[in-house]
Amino acid sequence: MHLTDRRVVVTGGAGLIGSHLAARLVDDNDVIVADDCSKGDPDRVPDGATLVEADVTDDDDVARVVTEDTEVVFHLAAHTDTNHADPRRLFEENTEMTYNLLERAAEVDVSGFVFTSSSTVYGEAPRPTPEDYAPLEPISEYGASKLADEGLVSTYAHSHGIRSWVFRFANIVGPHQRGNVVPDFIEKLLDDPETLTILGDGRQEKSYLHVEDCVDAICHVVDGADAPLNTYNLGSRTTTSVTRIADIVSEEMSLDPTYAYTGGDRGWTGDVPRMRLSIEKLAGLGWEPPESSDDAVRRAARQLIDELA
């Protein structure tokens, strides 16, 4: 599906990935950003896009943003905290958002649905993890909600004729991000340059991809993959440990703090301590990450230091 001259809706379009995606699409498409602005920042919505403050757990709000002339829905809105204070609410509202949007998409004959899933659907799987790995055994309510959402997307792709793309993300980093390890370390070091508290043992090791490259990969796959349901991992071929992230942030801030580890092999209940996705399927479609996981972290760290400091 060529992303040109189309009316597209981006839910969560005032957030990290959604705002960058909207900025990528807005020059060639009519872009509607739907966001309740509970976490997203309206100032991130690019010029030329139309912001509609909407809660997509509400049927009436969904009907306002997904109209008869909508061609593609990019669904990025979600509770994303794997350690959410109310995990039942996280699960119920994430799946409600997805179901509401898919029902409306079928009602008005939307031709394409793009869903942002997560590596957490795999649980603690062998690495690198391919898209066809089974069984999928998430270990957090967040991962379980994404897996349930994928089931809904699959149903509407195969039984309701909505061509769909599902993206299982590695860790995405970039400017304006909050609540992730990179901005967390920066904020801690701004508060106390001498000591940095690190959750777990610091050996947790995951793949990181910069948000600009993530958006580039999404658009490449939507343009190039045309099965009824297209599932792709998005990540890098390399990984970065939590201690290495601390090193990179400290280097970029010209600091040499003492690290204080909280202990244990994971940062919180439901944390997958080691993750690396196979991106062979993505590479087979002609897209490769332009930088390593370390370099993605460093680029994001520099951008976030400029913001936060």
Disulfide bonds with the S-S distance in Angstrom:
none
